[in-house]
Amino acid sequence: MSKQIVIHCQPELLQSIHENDLDWSYSKTQHNEVDVIIPYTKDVEKVNNQLEDDELCEYFGLDYDRVNCIELV
């Protein structure tokens, strides 16, 4: 299985998620949360290594204040 970045965020970001054509799903474990799934490619790894969490969210068009957690799985 390939690595991916999962950004757990509030559903209020669904419009931004759609506008930025990001892959997402409703959380299987958290009520009222959506998970943005970003494949961990070499390009994404390079961006991830250079940016802080808030900058990473901004890079993908997400409001960091609406993000609950970011993890690499």
LOVEX-356304 format. One record per residue (C-alpha): residue number from 1; z, y, x. Coordinates in nm, 3 decimals. Layout:
# residues N
R sepa       z       y       x
R  NUM       Z       Y       X
...
This chain:
# residues 73
R sepa       z       y       x
R    1   0.000   0.000   0.000
R    2  -0.091   0.346   0.127
R    3   0.165   0.618   0.171
R    4   0.174   0.906  -0.072
R    5   0.367   1.223  -0.130
R    6   0.536   1.232  -0.469
R    7   0.639   1.572  -0.597
R    8   0.886   1.535  -0.884
R    9   0.867   1.844  -1.100
R   10   0.928   1.996  -1.439
R   11   0.664   1.949  -1.711
R   12   0.613   2.327  -1.725
R   13   0.385   2.274  -1.424
R   14   0.135   2.061  -1.617
R   15  -0.108   2.352  -1.657
R   16  -0.104   2.418  -1.281
R   17  -0.135   2.045  -1.213
R   18  -0.445   2.028  -1.435
R   19  -0.593   2.349  -1.291
R   20  -0.558   2.209  -0.938
R   21  -0.695   1.868  -1.043
R   22  -0.388   1.684  -0.912
R   23  -0.309   1.323  -0.997
R   24   0.014   1.292  -1.196
R   25   0.213   1.078  -1.437
R   26   0.527   1.107  -1.644
R   27   0.828   0.989  -1.444
R   28   0.929   0.631  -1.509
R   29   1.290   0.700  -1.410
R   30   1.366   1.062  -1.501
R   31   1.357   1.201  -1.852
R   32   1.153   1.519  -1.887
R   33   0.995   1.506  -1.540
R   34   0.640   1.459  -1.412
R   35   0.538   1.315  -1.077
R   36   0.247   1.461  -0.883
R   37   0.098   1.195  -0.657
R   38  -0.083   1.307  -0.343
R   39  -0.245   1.044  -0.120
R   40  -0.113   1.075   0.235
R   41  -0.440   1.118   0.424
R   42  -0.469   1.247   0.781
R   43  -0.551   1.594   0.644
R   44  -0.248   1.593   0.415
R   45  -0.029   1.461   0.698
R   46  -0.140   1.753   0.917
R   47  -0.060   2.005   0.641
R   48   0.273   1.834   0.563
R   49   0.379   1.847   0.929
R   50   0.304   2.220   0.954
R   51   0.456   2.350   0.630
R   52   0.801   2.380   0.481
R   53   0.853   2.226   0.136
R   54   0.800   2.554  -0.050
R   55   0.479   2.621   0.144
R   56   0.358   2.266   0.079
R   57   0.407   2.316  -0.296
R   58   0.224   2.648  -0.280
R   59  -0.060   2.480  -0.087
R   60  -0.108   2.242  -0.381
R   61  -0.072   2.522  -0.638
R   62   0.277   2.433  -0.758
R   63   0.571   2.667  -0.821
R   64   0.846   2.546  -0.587
R   65   1.113   2.674  -0.829
R   66   0.995   2.407  -1.077
R   67   1.005   2.122  -0.823
R   68   1.300   1.884  -0.832
R   69   1.229   1.668  -0.528
R   70   0.956   1.582  -0.276
R   71   0.938   1.242  -0.112
R   72   0.708   1.035   0.104
R   73   0.674   0.682  -0.033
